[in-house]
């Protein structure tokens, strides 16, 4: 067993057992980090994964793999359900009644409304409920990342125990209700994911690896490509639950598709005055008036940072781009009354990057006006934008219908298209995320 901080477990909690039901990427990350800090872990996944998990964690004496959630629930003092949001009700209904007397239970899903409802419906009344959500992926360093803690039904003593267990992640604790969590995660994640999913689907539809030409290389394009591939390299359900089960996320994804469509029509029609007026009005609503801007004195991102991370060769003269995805993002935020800076405490690395490149465009009046001129007068990206518009509307329709299977099919077919480049993209993307997060701290 690796123990980088054996003193993380206080003397009065030496016999405290943490249970993890669901050993996907996040479940495994939690098991490793908590066991490294000295906590005893009981964990399980689907029973057909039992032998594989036993072999994978055989060297860690602080982690015991059990056959099912009944065995985890009956012996653990704090149980974390780390399962898909779409499955939470079924899994809690199966294993919840076996929960140890006076234990604490929480979940790691991205949408808390169905999670809390499942706990209320299926857990014994003596059980306390303290949920959490690490607002980052399993391969991101947990240090200084936001960790939402939700004290839904719990004593102060139970809540303190959960905080003590999770303190070894060295994350920033953010205290919210389940409703506040779902509203803020919708504001910071739903439309961000929709933009990247739509870009990937558009490139797939054109059978185009965007880094292989001069169109999508350098600066803003590096963020678009790397984060799109980062999302498509994940499991399909990671983003489906947030989009489909969170009503506010549904509304926002629908608005993003409307913003993309309406701006694209203005571009096609050559309506530069109308396009400029709409974009500038959205800019003022989201980023504030030029006399009192909401952004900081220093930009979130710098060109010198972004230009380091490219999957292709940076051309001497990049092709002009109208950045429809960014214009639509600000238009969408404006229509929904979202001011992104209000949620920075709960922002994911992807959201900070996406806000950073959006701000990067809108901070520079000359650059923004050039983009608007390009949008109307340059046809270089017209076919790309058409596919992007189709993709955004397709994702919105899928979410509106609540089709998990349709989402899975749309996601997986594009995932397969980009799969040969995932290893390189993940390596470059991880380095980019690290460098950008470090630059935004300084």
PEJO-V700807 format. One record per pair of residues at least 4 apart in sequence whose ideal C-beta (glycine too) atoms are under 7 Angstrom apart, sorted by sequence separation. I is the first residue (numbers start at 1). GAP is how many residues later the second one is. D is the distance in whole Angstrom. If there is no record, write none. Layout:
I/GAP/D, I/GAP/D
//
This chain:
9/4/6, 23/4/4, 24/4/7, 25/4/6, 26/4/6, 27/4/6, 28/4/6, 29/4/6, 30/4/6, 31/4/6, 32/4/6, 33/4/7, 35/4/6, 45/4/4, 49/4/5, 50/4/6, 51/4/6, 52/4/6, 53/4/6, 54/4/6, 67/4/6, 69/4/6, 70/4/6, 72/4/6, 83/4/5, 87/4/5, 88/4/6, 89/4/6, 90/4/7, 91/4/6, 92/4/4, 99/4/5, 111/4/7, 112/4/6, 113/4/6, 114/4/6, 115/4/7, 116/4/6, 117/4/6, 118/4/6, 119/4/5, 123/4/5, 136/4/4, 154/4/4, 156/4/6, 157/4/7, 158/4/7, 159/4/7, 160/4/6, 161/4/7, 162/4/6, 163/4/6, 176/4/4, 177/4/7, 178/4/7, 179/4/6, 180/4/6, 181/4/6, 182/4/6, 183/4/6, 184/4/6, 185/4/5, 186/4/5, 188/4/7, 189/4/6, 190/4/6, 191/4/6, 192/4/7, 193/4/6, 194/4/6, 195/4/7, 196/4/6, 197/4/6, 198/4/6, 199/4/6, 200/4/6, 201/4/6, 202/4/7, 217/4/6, 218/4/6, 220/4/7, 221/4/6, 222/4/6, 223/4/6, 224/4/6, 225/4/6, 226/4/6, 227/4/6, 228/4/6, 229/4/6, 234/4/5, 236/4/6, 237/4/6, 239/4/6, 240/4/6, 241/4/5, 242/4/6, 246/4/7, 247/4/7, 248/4/6, 249/4/6, 250/4/6, 251/4/6, 252/4/6, 253/4/7, 254/4/7, 255/4/6, 256/4/6, 257/4/6, 258/4/6, 259/4/6, 260/4/6, 261/4/7, 262/4/7, 263/4/7, 264/4/6, 265/4/6, 271/4/6, 272/4/6, 273/4/6, 274/4/6, 275/4/6, 276/4/6, 277/4/6, 278/4/6, 279/4/6, 280/4/7, 281/4/7, 282/4/6, 283/4/5, 284/4/7, 288/4/5, 301/4/6, 303/4/6, 310/4/6, 323/4/6, 324/4/6, 325/4/7, 326/4/7, 327/4/6, 328/4/6, 329/4/6, 330/4/6, 331/4/6, 332/4/6, 343/4/6, 347/4/4, 349/4/6, 350/4/6, 351/4/6, 352/4/6, 353/4/7, 354/4/6, 355/4/6, 356/4/6, 357/4/7, 358/4/6, 359/4/6, 364/4/6, 365/4/6, 366/4/6, 367/4/7, 368/4/7, 369/4/6, 370/4/6, 371/4/6, 373/4/6, 374/4/4, 381/4/5, 382/4/7, 383/4/7, 384/4/6, 385/4/6, 386/4/7, 387/4/6, 388/4/6, 389/4/6, 390/4/6, 391/4/7, 392/4/6, 393/4/6, 394/4/6, 395/4/6, 396/4/6, 397/4/6, 403/4/6, 404/4/6, 405/4/6, 406/4/6, 407/4/6, 408/4/6, 409/4/6, 410/4/7, 411/4/6, 412/4/6, 414/4/7, 415/4/6, 418/4/7, 421/4/5, 422/4/6, 423/4/7, 424/4/6, 425/4/6, 426/4/6, 427/4/7, 428/4/6, 429/4/6, 430/4/6, 431/4/6, 432/4/6, 433/4/6, 434/4/6, 435/4/6, 436/4/6, 437/4/7, 438/4/7, 9/5/6, 22/5/5, 23/5/5, 34/5/4, 66/5/4, 83/5/6, 140/5/6, 154/5/5, 176/5/5, 203/5/5, 210/5/7, 211/5/6, 216/5/4, 266/5/5, 284/5/6, 288/5/5, 301/5/6, 333/5/4, 347/5/5, 398/5/5, 401/5/7, 35/6/5, 57/6/5, 66/6/5, 73/6/6, 99/6/6, 109/6/5, 210/6/4, 211/6/6, 243/6/5, 287/6/6, 288/6/4, 361/6/6, 362/6/6, 20/7/5, 34/7/6, 72/7/7, 81/7/6, 203/7/5, 242/7/6, 287/7/5, 307/7/7, 333/7/6, 361/7/6, 23/8/7, 45/8/6, 57/8/6, 83/8/5, 107/8/4, 134/8/7, 151/8/5, 216/8/7, 231/8/7, 266/8/6, 267/8/7, 287/8/6, 398/8/5, 136/9/5, 216/9/6, 266/9/4, 398/9/5, 20/10/6, 31/10/5, 81/10/6, 119/10/5, 135/10/6, 163/10/7, 243/10/6, 361/10/7, 20/11/6, 54/11/5, 81/11/6, 134/11/7, 135/11/4, 31/12/5, 53/12/5, 263/12/7, 398/12/6, 134/13/5, 135/13/7, 149/13/7, 105/14/6, 149/14/7, 211/14/6, 50/15/7, 116/15/7, 132/15/6, 133/15/4, 210/15/5, 340/15/5, 18/16/6, 27/16/7, 115/16/6, 132/16/6, 394/16/7, 50/17/5, 132/17/5, 105/18/6, 88/19/6, 112/19/6, 130/19/7, 131/19/4, 147/19/6, 23/20/6, 43/20/6, 47/20/6, 79/20/7, 130/20/7, 18/21/5, 20/21/6, 23/21/7, 41/21/6, 44/21/7, 47/21/6, 88/21/6, 130/21/6, 131/21/6, 18/22/7, 23/22/4, 40/22/6, 41/22/4, 42/22/5, 43/22/6, 44/22/5, 69/22/7, 73/22/5, 105/22/5, 130/22/7, 147/22/6, 17/23/5, 18/23/5, 19/23/5, 20/23/4, 21/23/6, 22/23/6, 39/23/7, 41/23/7, 43/23/7, 44/23/7, 77/23/7, 106/23/7, 110/23/7, 129/23/4, 42/24/6, 44/24/6, 74/24/5, 76/24/6, 79/24/6, 85/24/4, 99/24/6, 102/24/5, 103/24/6, 104/24/5, 105/24/6, 106/24/5, 107/24/5, 108/24/6, 129/24/4, 130/24/5, 147/24/4, 149/24/6, 17/25/6, 35/25/6, 44/25/6, 69/25/7, 70/25/6, 73/25/4, 75/25/6, 78/25/7, 85/25/6, 89/25/6, 97/25/7, 99/25/6, 101/25/6, 106/25/4, 108/25/6, 128/25/6, 129/25/6, 146/25/7, 147/25/7, 199/25/6, 23/26/7, 69/26/3, 73/26/5, 74/26/6, 77/26/6, 78/26/5, 79/26/5, 80/26/6, 81/26/4, 82/26/4, 85/26/5, 88/26/6, 92/26/4, 96/26/4, 104/26/6, 106/26/5, 128/26/4, 145/26/5, 146/26/5, 147/26/6, 148/26/5, 149/26/6, 150/26/6, 152/26/6, 35/27/4, 44/27/7, 73/27/7, 76/27/6, 77/27/7, 80/27/7, 81/27/7, 88/27/5, 92/27/6, 96/27/5, 97/27/7, 128/27/6, 142/27/4, 143/27/4, 144/27/7, 145/27/7, 147/27/7, 150/27/7, 35/28/5, 44/28/5, 70/28/4, 80/28/6, 99/28/5, 130/28/6, 142/28/6, 144/28/6, 146/28/5, 148/28/5, 150/28/6, 200/28/5, 330/28/6, 8/29/4, 9/29/4, 43/29/7, 85/29/6, 89/29/4, 93/29/5, 130/29/6, 142/29/5, 199/29/5, 329/29/6, 8/30/5, 9/30/6, 23/30/6, 42/30/5, 88/30/5, 92/30/5, 128/30/4, 150/31/6, 196/31/6, 326/31/7, 4/32/5, 5/32/5, 6/32/5, 31/32/6, 130/32/5, 196/32/5, 200/32/5, 326/32/5, 330/32/7, 3/33/6, 5/33/7, 42/33/6, 148/33/5, 1/34/7, 2/34/5, 42/34/5, 132/34/7, 197/34/7, 3/35/6, 196/35/5, 326/35/5, 116/36/6, 134/37/7, 112/38/6, 193/38/7, 323/38/6, 286/44/5, 294/45/7, 193/46/5, 283/47/6, 286/47/5, 294/47/5, 21/48/4, 133/48/7, 279/48/6, 282/48/5, 286/48/5, 323/48/5, 282/49/5, 285/49/4, 322/49/6, 30/50/7, 104/50/7, 193/50/7, 21/51/6, 30/52/7, 190/52/6, 279/52/7, 282/52/4, 300/52/7, 322/52/5, 19/53/4, 189/53/6, 190/53/6, 278/53/7, 286/53/6, 321/53/7, 322/53/4, 19/54/7, 104/54/5, 320/54/5, 27/55/4, 267/55/7, 300/55/6, 301/55/4, 26/56/5, 106/56/7, 190/56/7, 300/56/4, 301/56/6, 19/57/3, 104/57/7, 185/57/6, 17/58/6, 18/58/6, 21/58/6, 24/58/6, 104/58/6, 320/58/5, 1/59/5, 17/59/5, 19/59/7, 22/59/6, 190/59/4, 194/59/5, 300/59/6, 301/59/5, 322/59/6, 1/60/5, 17/60/5, 18/60/5, 19/60/4, 20/60/5, 21/60/5, 22/60/4, 186/60/5, 264/60/6, 299/60/6, 320/60/6, 321/60/6, 1/61/5, 16/61/5, 19/61/7, 21/61/7, 22/61/4, 191/61/5, 195/61/7, 263/61/6, 299/61/6, 319/61/6, 324/61/5, 20/62/6, 21/62/7, 116/62/5, 186/62/4, 190/62/5, 191/62/6, 194/62/5, 186/63/4, 190/63/6, 325/63/7, 182/64/5, 260/64/7, 263/64/6, 295/64/6, 299/64/6, 324/64/6, 113/65/6, 183/65/6, 191/65/5, 263/65/6, 112/66/4, 182/66/6, 186/66/6, 260/68/4, 263/68/6, 295/68/7, 112/69/5, 113/69/6, 259/69/4, 21/70/7, 112/70/5, 111/71/6, 256/72/6, 259/72/4, 259/73/4, 21/74/6, 110/75/6, 287/75/6, 256/76/4, 259/76/7, 255/77/5, 283/79/5, 252/80/7, 255/80/5, 356/80/7, 255/81/6, 26/82/6, 78/83/7, 223/83/6, 226/83/6, 353/83/6, 78/84/6, 219/84/6, 222/84/5, 252/84/6, 349/84/5, 220/86/7, 225/86/6, 78/87/6, 219/87/5, 222/87/5, 219/88/6, 222/88/5, 349/88/6, 352/88/6, 218/89/6, 218/92/6, 217/93/6, 279/93/6, 217/95/5, 217/96/7, 218/96/5, 276/96/5, 217/97/5, 275/97/6, 217/98/6, 211/100/4, 212/100/6, 218/100/5, 272/100/7, 275/100/6, 211/101/4, 214/101/4, 217/101/6, 275/101/7, 220/103/7, 214/104/6, 215/104/5, 272/104/5, 214/105/5, 270/106/5, 267/108/5, 29/109/4, 33/109/7, 267/109/6, 26/112/5, 25/113/4, 311/113/7, 311/114/6, 311/117/6, 309/119/5, 264/121/6, 309/122/6, 227/123/6, 309/123/4, 264/125/5, 39/126/6, 199/126/6, 227/126/6, 308/127/7, 260/128/7, 261/128/6, 260/129/5, 111/130/5, 195/130/5, 223/130/6, 305/130/6, 34/131/7, 37/131/3, 110/131/6, 111/131/6, 114/131/5, 305/131/6, 109/132/6, 110/132/4, 260/132/4, 261/132/7, 34/134/6, 111/134/4, 195/134/6, 223/134/5, 305/134/5, 33/135/6, 111/135/5, 257/135/4, 301/135/6, 33/136/6, 256/136/6, 257/136/5, 220/137/5, 302/137/7, 191/138/6, 257/139/4, 220/140/7, 300/140/6, 191/141/6, 220/141/7, 253/142/7, 254/142/5, 253/143/5, 253/146/5, 254/146/6, 18/147/6, 13/148/7, 250/149/5, 250/150/6, 13/151/7, 86/151/7, 187/151/5, 84/153/4, 10/154/7, 86/154/7, 86/155/6, 188/155/5, 244/155/6, 85/156/3, 187/156/5, 243/156/5, 84/157/6, 188/158/6, 192/158/6, 244/158/5, 8/159/7, 86/159/7, 184/159/5, 188/159/5, 189/159/6, 192/159/5, 8/160/5, 85/160/5, 188/160/6, 244/160/6, 184/162/5, 189/162/6, 192/162/5, 5/163/6, 188/163/5, 244/163/7, 240/164/6, 240/167/5, 174/171/6, 236/171/7, 174/172/6, 236/172/5, 236/175/4, 236/176/6, 206/178/7, 206/181/6, 202/182/6, 205/182/5, 232/182/6, 232/183/5, 202/185/4, 202/186/4, 205/186/7, 232/186/5, 199/189/7, 202/189/5, 229/189/6, 233/189/4, 198/190/6, 201/190/4, 229/192/7, 233/192/7, 198/193/4, 201/193/7, 229/193/6, 233/193/6, 198/194/4, 230/195/7, 229/196/4, 230/196/7, 198/197/6, 148/198/7, 194/198/7, 197/198/6, 146/199/6, 226/199/6, 230/199/5, 146/200/5, 229/200/7, 146/201/7, 194/201/6, 226/202/6, 227/202/7, 226/203/4, 226/206/6, 140/209/6, 201/209/7, 204/210/4, 222/210/7, 135/211/6, 136/212/6, 209/212/7, 135/213/5, 136/213/6, 201/213/5, 204/213/5, 200/214/5, 200/218/7, 139/291/6, 140/293/7, 86/318/6
//
